[in-house]
Amino acid sequence: MGDNGPPKSGVFACNVEAVEATAKQLGRVFDELSNFDRRDDAHAADLSSAPIRNALQDFYDDSSDQRDKITDSVKGLRDMLQGLAQGVRDVDRALTDSLPDGAANPAGVK
């Protein structure tokens, strides 16, 4: 059986701000994973030690396959949420433009 037909709740709504905030957080995770070996934060001084830097580089090199899978998944989720937010905003704009003046927020966008 498919999930065709109207939503069971009878209402369609999306908190776009929450979706966008989640996408932004996933973007930060993606950046951290992508730039793990090029840190310039509060831990940068700790990484100047050759043994620590070498150990982290070994970890970085050994974990590359799994890290790439995780990074791709995080990026995919981020992109999907950004697309959802943009799509809902486009639908809301189209619905708003199609209604008489004074009607507001027909799609329940927050």
N, C-alpha and C positions, 0 to 999 in steps of 0.2 A: 504494500500500500504506500502511496506517495503522500507527501505533505501538501497536496494541492488544496485550493480553496482558501477562504478567508481565514485570518488568524483566529484561533480558538478564543482568544480574549475579546475579539470584536473590536479591538483598538490597536492601532499601530503608532508607536511612539519610540523615540530614540533620544537619549541624552547625549547630544553630539559633543558637548564639552567634556563629558566623562570619557567618551571614545577617543577624542583628540588627546586628552591628558594621558590615557593609557598608551596611545601610539607614540607620544613624546617620550614616555618612560621606556618603552621598548626601543626607541631610537637611541637613548642613552646607553642601554644595555648593549645594543648592537655596536655602538662606538667603542665601549669598553672592551668588548670581545675582539673587535677589529684592530684595536690599538694597544692591546695588552703589553706588547713588547716595547712600547714607546711612551711610557708613563712620564708625566711631568708634574705630578701632584705632590702631596706631602710625603709620599714614600720614595720620591726620586732620590733623595740623599741616601736612604738605606740601600738603594740599588747600585750605588756607586762602588760598593764593595765587590771586588772581582768574584769571590766565591758565591756570593748571593746572586749576583748578576748572571754568572754561569749556570747556577742551579735553576734559576728562573728561565733562562734561555733553553736549557735542556727540557724543562717541563713544557715550555711553549712549543718547541720542535716536536716532542713526543706526542703532544695532545692535538696536533694540527688537524688530523682527520675528524676527530670527534668535535673539536672546536668549530671546524668549518660547517659541520652538520647543524650544530646548535646556532651558529651565526646565521646560516641560511634560514632556519626555522624562525628565529627572532625577526629577521628582516621581512620574511613572508607575512608574519602576523602583523608587524608594523604597517606594511604596505596595504594589507587587507583592511585594517582599521582606518587608515587614512582614506582609502577608497570608500569605505562605508560612510564615514563622516561627510565626505564630499558629495556622495550620492544622495544622502539624506538632505543635505543643504540644497542641492539642485532640485530635488523633488519638492521640498518645502517652498523654494522660491517660485517654482512653476505653479504650484497650487495657489500660493498667495497671489501671484500675478493673474490667475484665472478667476479669482473671486472678486466680488464687488468691493469697492473701497470700504475700509473699516473692518473687514474680516481679518483676523490675525491668527497665526500659528495653527493652520489646519492640520498639520501632520504631527503635532505634539512635540516639535523640536524644542529642546531645552538648551 
